[in-house]
Amino acid sequence: MSYSGSTFCMALTHKWDFRGCTTGVPISDSSPNSAYNTDVHRNLVATPKTNCDSSCTSCGAGKFLSDAGEIASKHNSAYDCAVCGAGKWSGSAASASCTSCEAGKYLGDAGVSAIEHDSGDDCKICSAGVYQVTTGAASCTGICGAGKY
């Protein structure tokens, strides 16, 4: 496999593979920075730097990257970090997935703005007269019956 001309980080089974690094040196299991050889760092994207040992940048809060580090082209740009979808949020950087809003709450933004998905507080409580029994909802769809609110 060759990825010449591009800079990326790609996680394999519990290790990083920096074959695409154009500058610096690839990290190895015996590297002083071998802490980067963990599953925790698999959802990072590459940025051009001098030393490949520190060439990955986390997806920010409100975004995620779910690829397990098997496809280099999914880790070579900040655009590979997707904004959490409607009804979901991610409060930390380097997330592999998003958390669903709890039942009784909703998050209507359809993955357009990361700032709308970077905290559980972005999930809003359903208004009076409506409810939501499922988690990860984009809206509150249940309407209270006559005489109830």
N, CA, C and O of each residue as an XYZ file, in Angstrom:
596
protein
N       0.833     -1.166      0.000
C       0.000      0.000      0.000
C       0.886      1.240      0.000
O       1.785      1.349      0.833
N       0.652      2.169     -0.909
C       1.459      3.376     -0.971
C       0.564      4.602     -0.974
O      -0.449      4.648     -1.672
N       0.947      5.583     -0.192
C       0.174      6.817     -0.109
C       1.095      8.002     -0.314
O       1.014      8.976      0.435
N       1.961      7.948     -1.298
C       2.935      9.011     -1.482
C       2.256     10.336     -1.793
O       1.207     10.386     -2.435
N       2.882     11.400     -1.322
C       2.390     12.732     -1.605
C       1.324     13.230     -0.652
O       0.878     14.371     -0.777
N       0.901     12.409      0.297
C      -0.105     12.875      1.249
C       0.399     12.649      2.660
O       1.276     11.816      2.891
N      -0.152     13.385      3.588
C       0.198     13.211      4.986
C      -1.050     12.775      5.719
O      -2.078     13.448      5.646
N      -0.978     11.682      6.409
C      -2.144     11.201      7.145
C      -1.695     10.324      8.293
O      -0.542      9.897      8.354
N      -2.603     10.065      9.189
C      -2.384      9.116     10.269
C      -3.402      8.019     10.106
O      -4.568      8.295      9.821
N      -3.000      6.810     10.275
C      -3.924      5.701     10.115
C      -3.662      4.686     11.214
O      -2.538      4.207     11.364
N      -4.671      4.360     11.969
C      -4.506      3.389     13.048
C      -4.709      1.984     12.513
O      -5.647      1.729     11.758
N      -3.845      1.089     12.899
C      -4.031     -0.329     12.613
C      -4.375     -0.976     13.949
O      -4.793     -0.284     14.877
N      -4.209     -2.266     14.060
C      -4.547     -2.905     15.326
C      -3.614     -2.417     16.426
O      -2.472     -2.867     16.526
N      -4.094     -1.512     17.236
C      -3.364     -0.936     18.367
C      -2.055     -0.258     17.995
O      -1.196     -0.116     18.865
N      -1.854      0.167     16.754
C      -0.660      0.919     16.390
C      -1.002      1.971     15.357
O      -2.008      1.873     14.655
N      -0.156      2.968     15.276
C      -0.274      3.966     14.215
C       0.630      3.571     13.061
O       1.706      3.009     13.266
N       0.195      3.861     11.873
C       0.989      3.611     10.678
C       1.119      4.942      9.959
O       0.129      5.455      9.439
N       2.302      5.508      9.916
C       2.515      6.819      9.310
C       3.179      6.699      7.934
O       4.019      7.529      7.587
N       2.821      5.694      7.154
C       3.459      5.523      5.858
C       3.309      6.737      4.958
O       4.135      6.937      4.068
N       2.303      7.540      5.156
C       2.084      8.697      4.305
C       2.834      9.937      4.745
O       2.753     10.962      4.068
N       3.568      9.886      5.860
C       4.267     11.074      6.319
C       5.352     11.450      5.327
O       6.166     10.617      4.928
N       5.353     12.707      4.939
C       6.344     13.156      3.969
C       7.546     13.782      4.653
O       8.594     13.943      4.027
N       7.416     14.140      5.934
C       8.539     14.678      6.694
C       8.557     13.995      8.050
O       7.574     13.368      8.444
N       9.644     14.110      8.751
C       9.732     13.476     10.060
C       9.932     11.980      9.928
O      10.289     11.482      8.861
N       9.705     11.279     11.003
C       9.909      9.833     11.003
C       8.655      9.132     11.473
O       7.927      9.664     12.312
N       8.386      7.938     10.944
C       7.212      7.195     11.407
C       7.370      6.787     12.866
O       8.481      6.545     13.338
N       6.258      6.715     13.565
C       6.279      6.259     14.952
C       6.349      4.731     14.962
O       5.801      4.079     14.073
N       7.005      4.173     15.941
C       7.075      2.719     16.061
C       6.696      2.339     17.486
O       6.555      3.204     18.351
N       6.533      1.050     17.724
C       6.168      0.598     19.062
C       7.212      0.972     20.102
O       6.888      1.111     21.282
N       8.463      1.138     19.681
C       9.520      1.465     20.633
C       9.758      2.973     20.735
O      10.659      3.406     21.453
N       8.969      3.768     20.034
C       9.118      5.220     20.055
C       8.847      5.766     21.450
O       8.026      5.209     22.179
N       9.531      6.860     21.840
C       9.218      7.478     23.128
C       7.777      7.979     23.169
O       7.224      8.188     24.248
N       7.174      8.170     22.012
C       5.785      8.620     21.944
C       4.845      7.465     21.630
O       3.806      7.663     21.001
N       5.203      6.261     22.065
C       4.376      5.099     21.746
C       3.004      5.170     22.398
O       2.142      4.341     22.108
N       2.785      6.147     23.274
C       1.444      6.332     23.845
C       0.439      6.656     22.750
O      -0.761      6.448     22.929
N       0.917      7.163     21.617
C       0.022      7.448     20.500
C      -0.418      6.176     19.792
O      -1.272      6.230     18.907
N       0.148      5.033     20.163
C      -0.185      3.764     19.521
C      -1.377      3.100     20.190
O      -1.369      1.880     20.355
N      -2.378      3.834     20.573
C      -3.518      3.260     21.273
C      -4.806      3.501     20.515
O      -4.872      4.360     19.636
N      -5.821      2.740     20.860
C      -7.134      2.908     20.241
C      -7.704      4.300     20.481
O      -8.509      4.784     19.685
N      -7.295      4.950     21.571
C      -7.818      6.276     21.896
C      -7.540      7.259     20.769
O      -8.332      8.174     20.542
N      -6.435      7.088     20.063
C      -6.033      8.039     19.035
C      -6.464      7.636     17.631
O      -6.033      8.263     16.663
N      -7.291      6.620     17.488
C      -7.635      6.150     16.154
C      -8.540      7.100     15.389
O      -8.589      7.016     14.162
N      -9.257      7.995     16.047
C     -10.163      8.877     15.338
C      -9.607     10.296     15.251
O     -10.320     11.275     15.469
N      -8.334     10.380     14.932
C      -7.679     11.660     14.731
C      -7.430     11.859     13.243
O      -7.339     10.891     12.487
N      -7.320     13.105     12.829
C      -7.019     13.389     11.436
C      -5.645     14.030     11.345
O      -5.178     14.646     12.303
N      -5.002     13.888     10.205
C      -3.638     14.368     10.038
C      -3.589     15.849      9.689
O      -4.476     16.376      9.017
N      -2.543     16.502     10.155
C      -2.226     17.853      9.716
C      -0.747     17.868      9.391
O       0.030     17.178     10.051
N      -0.336     18.631      8.398
C       1.084     18.633      8.032
C       1.928     19.250      9.142
O       1.725     20.407      9.510
N       2.854     18.495      9.665
C       3.785     18.988     10.675
C       5.145     18.391     10.364
O       5.278     17.560      9.466
N       6.145     18.815     11.104
C       7.483     18.311     10.819
C       7.717     16.917     11.355
O       8.437     16.127     10.745
N       7.125     16.610     12.473
C       7.380     15.330     13.108
C       6.111     14.488     13.094
O       5.088     14.884     13.653
N       6.181     13.349     12.464
C       4.998     12.506     12.341
C       4.500     11.988     13.682
O       3.346     11.574     13.786
N       5.337     12.002     14.703
C       4.891     11.556     16.018
C       3.770     12.431     16.561
O       3.012     11.987     17.423
N       3.649     13.648     16.084
C       2.609     14.541     16.607
C       1.772     15.123     15.477
O       1.339     16.272     15.558
N       1.542     14.353     14.437
C       0.917     14.919     13.251
C      -0.592     14.744     13.185
O      -1.181     15.009     12.137
N      -1.235     14.316     14.241
C      -2.684     14.142     14.197
C      -3.378     15.190     15.050
O      -2.874     15.600     16.096
N      -4.534     15.610     14.585
C      -5.346     16.600     15.281
C      -6.698     15.981     15.591
O      -7.277     15.303     14.743
N      -7.194     16.199     16.767
C      -8.490     15.642     17.167
C      -9.637     16.329     16.448
O      -9.578     17.523     16.157
N     -10.677     15.563     16.165
C     -11.935     16.163     15.733
C     -12.456     16.922     16.950
O     -12.359     16.421     18.070
N     -12.996     18.093     16.757
C     -13.461     18.916     17.870
C     -14.762     18.422     18.475
O     -15.421     17.539     17.926
N     -15.123     18.997     19.609
C     -16.400     18.680     20.255
C     -17.531     18.999     19.284
O     -17.463     19.973     18.535
N     -18.556     18.178     19.307
C     -19.677     18.345     18.383
C     -19.486     17.590     17.085
O     -20.375     17.562     16.234
N     -18.301     16.966     16.935
C     -17.980     16.201     15.724
C     -17.491     14.811     16.110
O     -17.185     14.553     17.275
N     -17.418     13.921     15.131
C     -16.924     12.572     15.372
C     -16.294     12.029     14.097
O     -16.533     12.543     13.004
N     -15.488     10.984     14.249
C     -14.904     10.257     13.128
C     -14.957      8.791     13.523
O     -14.223      8.361     14.412
N     -15.815      8.022     12.873
C     -16.078      6.654     13.315
C     -15.186      5.597     12.679
O     -15.136      4.472     13.176
N     -14.484      5.917     11.605
C     -13.622      4.917     10.970
C     -12.574      4.442     11.971
O     -11.956      5.251     12.662
N     -12.379      3.143     12.045
C     -11.453      2.548     13.016
C      -9.999      2.688     12.591
O      -9.134      2.004     13.140
N      -9.713      3.543     11.642
C      -8.344      3.768     11.216
C      -7.881      2.798     10.162
O      -6.682      2.550     10.040
N      -8.791      2.245      9.401
C      -8.434      1.273      8.381
C      -8.343      1.887      6.993
O      -7.721      1.303      6.106
N      -8.950      3.052      6.786
C      -8.966      3.679      5.467
C      -8.315      5.055      5.580
O      -8.894      5.970      6.165
N      -7.120      5.202      5.026
C      -6.349      6.435      5.158
C      -7.103      7.652      4.653
O      -7.001      8.726      5.246
N      -7.850      7.511      3.581
C      -8.550      8.661      3.002
C      -9.642      9.201      3.918
O     -10.176     10.281      3.669
N      -9.980      8.468      4.971
C     -10.962      8.958      5.937
C     -10.292      9.658      7.118
O     -10.959     10.025      8.085
N      -8.969      9.844      7.040
C      -8.211     10.480      8.124
C      -7.228     11.514      7.597
O      -6.237     11.806      8.265
N      -7.473     12.071      6.426
C      -6.487     12.986      5.855
C      -6.966     14.423      5.742
O      -6.315     15.230      5.077
N      -8.075     14.765      6.366
C      -8.591     16.124      6.282
C      -9.514     16.402      7.466
O     -10.159     15.493      7.988
N      -9.568     17.651      7.877
C     -10.506     18.036      8.937
C     -11.941     17.820      8.485
O     -12.840     17.694      9.316
N     -12.168     17.775      7.172
C     -13.512     17.536      6.642
C     -13.974     16.097      6.894
O     -15.154     15.792      6.728
N     -13.062     15.220      7.290
C     -13.434     13.845      7.620
C     -14.166     13.774      8.960
O     -14.828     12.781      9.261
N     -14.045     14.818      9.749
C     -14.772     14.903     11.023
C     -16.191     15.361     10.708
O     -16.389     16.451     10.171
N     -17.172     14.539     11.039
C     -18.572     14.873     10.749
C     -19.237     15.482     11.978
O     -18.948     15.097     13.111
N     -20.131     16.436     11.737
C     -20.925     17.017     12.823
C     -21.960     15.972     13.248
O     -22.543     15.295     12.401
N     -22.185     15.843     14.538
C     -23.205     14.918     15.041
C     -24.552     15.261     14.409
O     -24.851     16.431     14.171
N     -25.350     14.252     14.144
C     -26.653     14.452     13.519
C     -27.706     14.923     14.508
O     -27.436     15.070     15.700
N     -28.896     15.155     14.005
C     -30.019     15.596     14.837
C     -30.228     14.616     15.987
O     -30.159     13.401     15.801
N     -30.485     15.155     17.174
C     -30.740     14.324     18.341
C     -29.498     13.778     19.014
O     -29.606     12.977     19.943
N     -28.295     14.199     18.560
C     -27.047     13.663     19.113
C     -26.051     14.780     19.398
O     -26.125     15.859     18.808
N     -25.111     14.508     20.316
C     -24.095     15.480     20.692
C     -22.808     14.768     21.100
O     -22.819     13.573     21.392
N     -21.703     15.505     21.118
C     -20.410     14.989     21.555
C     -19.690     16.106     22.298
O     -19.357     17.133     21.707
N     -19.453     15.913     23.573
C     -18.861     16.962     24.393
C     -17.352     16.953     24.466
O     -16.764     17.831     25.098
N     -16.710     15.990     23.840
C     -15.251     15.935     23.921
C     -14.633     15.810     22.539
O     -15.285     15.392     21.582
N     -13.366     16.178     22.455
C     -12.624     16.036     21.205
C     -12.265     14.567     20.999
O     -12.269     13.783     21.948
N     -11.957     14.200     19.771
C     -11.521     12.848     19.401
C     -12.580     11.790     19.678
O     -12.253     10.694     20.131
N     -13.840     12.103     19.412
C     -14.924     11.137     19.615
C     -15.102     10.245     18.395
O     -14.997     10.698     17.255
N     -15.372      8.973     18.654
C     -15.648      8.024     17.577
C     -17.145      7.926     17.305
O     -17.556      7.352     16.296
N     -17.959      8.481     18.193
C     -19.414      8.453     18.016
C     -20.025      9.605     18.807
O     -19.336     10.297     19.556
N     -21.314      9.795     18.630
C     -22.043     10.849     19.339
C     -23.013     10.217     20.328
O     -23.408      9.062     20.168
N     -23.391     10.966     21.338
C     -24.318     10.519     22.371
C     -25.722     11.000     22.036
O     -25.902     12.141     21.612
N     -26.710     10.145     22.222
C     -28.107     10.511     21.952
C     -28.670     11.362     23.078
O     -28.364     11.148     24.251
N     -29.501     12.334     22.705
C     -30.247     13.101     23.714
C     -31.160     12.121     24.442
O     -31.646     11.163     23.841
N     -31.393     12.352     25.713
C     -32.247     11.455     26.492
C     -33.719     11.652     26.130
O     -34.092     12.669     25.546
N     -34.538     10.682     26.479
C     -35.986     10.780     26.249
C     -36.512     12.022     26.955
O     -36.061     12.356     28.051
N     -37.460     12.703     26.333
C     -38.004     13.940     26.885
C     -37.276     15.178     26.405
O     -37.655     16.303     26.729
N     -36.213     14.955     25.617
C     -35.430     16.063     25.063
C     -35.244     15.850     23.565
O     -35.479     14.759     23.045
N     -34.822     16.905     22.883
C     -34.588     16.838     21.436
C     -33.465     17.791     21.042
O     -33.130     18.710     21.789
N     -32.890     17.567     19.874
C     -31.892     18.468     19.296
C     -32.201     18.530     17.806
O     -31.949     17.570     17.077
N     -32.740     19.641     17.357
C     -33.261     19.758     15.998
C     -32.250     20.026     14.904
O     -32.531     19.740     13.740
N     -31.074     20.570     15.232
C     -30.087     20.856     14.189
C     -29.682     19.556     13.507
O     -29.319     18.590     14.178
N     -29.740     19.525     12.189
C     -29.485     18.297     11.424
C     -28.011     18.106     11.077
O     -27.696     17.659      9.974
N     -27.120     18.429     11.979
C     -25.698     18.209     11.737
C     -25.051     19.307     10.924
O     -24.081     19.056     10.209
N     -25.567     20.516     11.019
C     -25.030     21.641     10.257
C     -23.944     22.368     11.042
O     -22.906     22.721     10.484
N     -24.177     22.592     12.329
C     -23.276     23.394     13.144
C     -22.764     22.604     14.349
O     -23.554     22.182     15.194
N     -21.447     22.402     14.432
C     -20.852     21.647     15.543
C     -21.146     22.301     16.889
O     -21.293     21.601     17.891
N     -21.232     23.605     16.929
C     -21.488     24.300     18.193
C     -22.879     23.980     18.745
O     -23.138     24.173     19.933
N     -23.766     23.495     17.888
C     -25.109     23.092     18.322
C     -25.130     21.651     18.843
O     -26.173     21.161     19.274
N     -23.964     20.967     18.801
C     -23.889     19.547     19.178
C     -22.728     19.256     20.129
O     -22.325     18.100     20.261
N     -22.181     20.276     20.794
C     -20.972     20.068     21.592
C     -21.210     19.901     23.094
O     -20.258     19.905     23.874
N     -22.470     19.753     23.504
C     -22.776     19.588     24.923
C     -24.147     18.940     25.081
O     -25.030     19.128     24.244
N     -24.318     18.185     26.145
C     -25.626     17.620     26.445
C     -26.664     18.708     26.697
O     -27.865     18.471     26.569
N     -26.192     19.903     27.056
C     -27.097     21.036     27.263
C     -27.737     21.508     25.960
O     -28.715     22.255     25.986
N     -27.192     21.078     24.823
C     -27.789     21.432     23.526
C     -29.100     20.684     23.306
O     -29.908     21.083     22.467
N     -29.315     19.611     24.047
C     -30.583     18.871     23.978
C     -31.614     19.658     24.781
O     -31.428     19.891     25.975
N     -32.677     20.058     24.143
C     -33.707     20.901     24.769
C     -34.858     20.053     25.295
O     -35.213     19.036     24.699
N     -35.435     20.473     26.407
C     -36.596     19.788     26.988
C     -37.816     20.091     26.125
O     -38.010     21.222     25.679
N     -38.623     19.082     25.899
C     -39.853     19.265     25.118
C     -40.737     20.322     25.779
O     -40.785     20.421     27.005
N     -41.437     21.111     24.959
C     -42.331     22.160     25.481
C     -43.586     21.551     26.088
O     -43.867     20.362     25.941
N     -44.318     22.400     26.765
C     -45.589     21.983     27.364
C     -46.522     21.468     26.275
O     -46.637     22.073     25.209
N     -47.176     20.365     26.544
C     -48.152     19.809     25.612
C     -47.603     18.770     24.650
O     -48.373     18.111     23.952
N     -46.273     18.611     24.600
C     -45.671     17.597     23.718
C     -44.647     16.783     24.503
O     -44.149     17.225     25.539
N     -44.342     15.602     24.005
C     -43.387     14.734     24.683
C     -42.613     13.903     23.661
O     -42.945     13.881     22.476
N     -41.573     13.221     24.147
C     -40.759     12.344     23.304
C     -40.325     11.163     24.165
O     -39.682     11.355     25.197
N     -40.668      9.950     23.754
C     -40.317      8.768     24.548
C     -39.015      8.116     24.100
O     -38.446      7.310     24.836
N     -38.537      8.450     22.910
C     -37.312      7.825     22.409
C     -36.097      8.714     22.662
O     -36.229      9.921     22.863
N     -34.923      8.106     22.650
C     -33.677      8.862     22.766
C     -33.220      9.274     21.371
O     -33.626      8.668     20.380
N     -32.387     10.289     21.291
C     -31.823     10.722     20.016
C     -32.831     11.368     19.081
O     -32.724     11.225     17.863
N     -33.805     12.074     19.629
C     -34.875     12.660     18.812
C     -34.500     14.035     18.265
O     -33.789     14.808     18.907
N     -34.999     14.317     17.060
C     -34.813     15.621     16.426
C     -35.933     16.580     16.803
O     -35.804     17.791     16.622
N     -37.027     16.045     17.326
C     -38.162     16.880     17.740
C     -39.016     16.097     18.733
O     -38.818     14.898     18.930
N     -39.951     16.781     19.343
C     -40.907     16.140     20.250
C     -42.193     15.941     19.465
O     -42.833     16.910     19.055
N     -42.567     14.706     19.258
C     -43.685     14.425     18.351
C     -44.956     13.979     19.046
O     -46.032     14.041     18.453
N     -44.859     13.532     20.285
C     -46.059     13.094     20.995
C     -46.867     14.286     21.485
O     -46.316     15.205     22.091
N     -48.145     14.276     21.230
C     -49.023     15.362     21.676
C     -49.874     14.838     22.828
O     -50.493     13.778     22.734
N     -49.889     15.594     23.901
C     -50.683     15.198     25.068
C     -52.170     15.206     24.709
O     -52.638     16.066     23.963
N     -52.895     14.241     25.250
C     -54.329     14.126     24.986
C     -55.130     15.253     25.615
O     -54.611     16.030     26.417
N     -56.385     15.330     25.247
C     -57.283     16.367     25.765
C     -57.311     16.336     27.286
O     -57.439     15.273     27.893
N     -57.192     17.494     27.888
C     -57.233     17.612     29.335
C     -55.912     17.295     30.015
O     -55.847     17.270     31.244
N     -54.854     17.052     29.241
C     -53.535     16.732     29.811
C     -52.482     17.665     29.218
O     -52.634     18.179     28.110
N     -51.423     17.866     29.975
C     -50.316     18.686     29.478
C     -49.000     18.200     30.019
O     -47.955     18.770     29.708
